[in-house]
Amino acid sequence: MPHFRNIFRTENSGGRQRSYSYSARDRSHDGTERGAGGSGATGTGGHGHSSMIPKFLRSTGALGLPKAELDRRCVPSGLYESCQWEDKAIRRLIGDGKLAARLKGNDSRTNPGDRECPICFLHYSQVNLTTCCKAALCTECYLQVRPQRQKDCPCPFCNRPKVTITVAEDMRGSDVTKRDREEQKVIEAQIRAAQAQAQAQAQAQ
């Protein structure tokens, strides 16, 4: 009767650590491990255990999203007619949490935490932030301003070379309040400027 136990591994891949666990039988006399499905992985070679990584991690990325959810996040929004990125490259970045979902934007906020992309002027529940100037940028616009094979593209906002991004965290209540106050100040300043202009024109006549 085989004896099962839990195995936990940490694997280095591309400078990052990936951890996973699985159930396996005890080591046999020749130093190999037999998985529940009967496949072996060497205990010292460092290569055989890669076959024991759960399928959902290999297929959907570091976030471990269900395939249906990852498929949904990778559907083009239709904002642009073409894209110079390969679909599999986009899917890999979204699945690993390095790129926001390809969402359809709205003309106005549908939720308090929505952010506006300053390129397409649409609002999204999830956006990217440039690492240089922390500007919000939707995924569809990012894929346009930073083609896949042009890694030296400057930031479209501050013009620093080699723009890079991270997925923005969800806005907390205090962040939403701060943003609303700043937007209100801008609106009030625009109103004052328009009134001053109208008054100047009236005096000139």
C-alpha positions, -999 to +999 in steps of 0.1 A: +000+000+000+017+033-011+022+060+015+013+096+005+026+128+019+025+165+010+055+179-009+063+216-010+088+230-034+102+265-042+115+268-077+137+296-091+126+307-126+138+338-144+150+355-112+116+348-095+106+322-070+076+301-076+062+279-048+038+250-051+027+219-033+014+185-043+007+150-029+033+124-037+043+089-025+073+084-004+107+080-020+114+046-034+147+028-028+163+042-060+159+079-048+129+088-070+095+102-060+063+087-074+034+110-078-002+101-072-005+096-110+025+073-111+049+097-127+084+100-112+105+130-103+141+128-093+148+139-058+182+154-067+183+162-104+162+194-103+145+188-136+120+160-132+099+179-106+089+206-131+064+180-145+047+180-111+037+217-112-001+219-112-016+224-146-035+255-136-003+273-127+014+264-160-015+274-181-029+306-164+002+322-149+013+333-115-021+347-105-036+312-108-068+325-125-093+300-138-089+296-175-124+311-182-115+342-161-082+347-179-099+343-212-123+371-202-095+394-192-077+389-224-105+397-249-097+429-269-120+458-260-122+470-296-109+505-288-082+502-315-085+483-349-051+466-346-024+457-320+013+450-326+014+425-297+011+387-300-020+374-281+001+348-262+024+376-249-005+396-237-020+366-221+012+358-203+015+393-188-021+394-177-019+359-162+012+369-143-003+401-129+021+423-149-006+439-171-042+450-163-071+433-179-083+444-214-115+461-203-140+482-221-139+517-208-168+539-198-174+576-205-179+582-168-172+564-136-195+535-128-177+528-095-160+553-071-126+535-076-126+538-114-097+556-129-095+577-161-069+569-188-056+603-200-050+590-235-085+577-244-103+596-217-123+565-207-127+551-172-117+517-160-120+496-129-084+484-134-055+503-150-017+503-152+006+529-136+038+541-152+067+534-128+084+567-137+056+593-131+027+572-117+003+581-145-027+559-151-028+541-184-054+516-197-041+483-212-053+490-247-035+524-248-004+509-233-003+482-260-004+510-286+022+534-272+046+506-263+048+480-292+060+446-282+093+447-300+102+483-292+115+481-256+131+516-257+098+535-260+096+567-239+069+574-214+040+592-232+036+615-202+070+625-188+091+613-218+115+593-198+131+565-218+120+528-216+085+532-201+076+504-177+043+498-159+028+480-129-009+471-123-025+498-101-038+487-068-075+492-060-082+527-047-091+528-010-117+551+004-091+578+015-076+577-020-110+583-036-118+612-012-084+628-020-089+624-058-125+639-056-112+669-036-084+675-062-109+673-091-132+697-073-104+722-070-097+719-107-133+725-115-135+755-093-104+769-109-118+765-144-150+782-133-130+812-119-109+814-151-140+814-173-157+841-152-126+862-154-124+858-191-161+867-196-156+898-173-126+909-193-144+906-226-174+926-212-151+954-201-134+955-235-167+961-252 
